[in-house]
Structure formats: structure tokens, C-alpha cells
């Protein structure tokens, strides 16, 4: 019942920044936690960051700690991923996800709704 649409991806040089957005529709967020995952060609879909419903708790993958920041604005039904100091290894399709629980999750199968993904390409 929830539709998620990512935006903000594109091509950026190494060291640059991008901000991804995820807009939700069809149902209110209520107590849904949100997450970001990414998938490179031929690779598994890996966890990037997650945020609780209240925004009080966030969790980042080791690979992005200190560089990426997840945030949410429940009034706008939108979740963001601010990405700084991008490197070529960050190149992937980035997916927004929602789970029907307030607490964060880090595994793909813990999430119930997914967006279609947005491509992020980092050149050297």
C-alpha cells in the first residue's frame, strides 16, 4: 500500500556530493522505519543506512560512516540520504525501503516496501 520513489541520482566526480530523496505515497509513514540500500552490477543488494520512525536512532554501514547522513521529514513523507566524499566504489543503484516497524533494520528481508531505485555513478 506504500509507494516509494527515489530521486536525486546522477553522475558525479570523486570527492563530490549528492543528496537522494525518497518520497512516499499511498499510505502515511506512521511508525515505519526507513532504510537505504545499494546494488552494484553483479552484486548483492547491501545495506547503507537506516532511520527509526522518530528519527532518534540512525545506523550506517561501516563503508559510509562519516560520509553519508540519513534523515527524514515525516510531515513531507520524505527520507533523504546526503552523500559526501563520494568514491567510485559508491557507484550503484540506490534503493529506498520502508518497514512496518518503528525500529531500524539492516537486512533486506526486514523491509516491506521498495522504490524502483536511482542510479548513482561516481567517476574518477
Secondary structure as the mmCIF struct_conf table of DSSP 4:
data_model
#
loop_
_struct_conf.conf_type_id
_struct_conf.id
_struct_conf.beg_label_comp_id
_struct_conf.beg_label_asym_id
_struct_conf.beg_label_seq_id
_struct_conf.end_label_comp_id
_struct_conf.end_label_asym_id
_struct_conf.end_label_seq_id
STRN STRN1 UNK A 3 UNK A 7
STRN STRN2 UNK A 10 UNK A 13
TURN_TY1_P TURN_TY1_P1 UNK A 14 UNK A 15
STRN STRN3 UNK A 18 UNK A 25
BEND BEND1 UNK A 26 UNK A 27
TURN_TY1_P TURN_TY1_P2 UNK A 30 UNK A 31
STRN STRN4 UNK A 33 UNK A 39
TURN_TY1_P TURN_TY1_P3 UNK A 41 UNK A 42
BEND BEND2 UNK A 43 UNK A 43
STRN STRN5 UNK A 46 UNK A 51
TURN_TY1_P TURN_TY1_P4 UNK A 53 UNK A 54
BEND BEND3 UNK A 55 UNK A 56
STRN STRN6 UNK A 58 UNK A 60
TURN_TY1_P TURN_TY1_P5 UNK A 62 UNK A 67
STRN STRN7 UNK A 68 UNK A 73
HELX_RH_3T_P HELX_RH_3T_P1 UNK A 74 UNK A 76
TURN_TY1_P TURN_TY1_P6 UNK A 77 UNK A 77
STRN STRN8 UNK A 78 UNK A 83
BEND BEND4 UNK A 85 UNK A 85
HELX_RH_3T_P HELX_RH_3T_P2 UNK A 88 UNK A 90
STRN STRN9 UNK A 92 UNK A 99
BEND BEND5 UNK A 100 UNK A 103
BEND BEND6 UNK A 107 UNK A 107
HELX_RH_3T_P HELX_RH_3T_P3 UNK A 108 UNK A 110
STRN STRN10 UNK A 113 UNK A 114
STRN STRN11 UNK A 118 UNK A 123
#
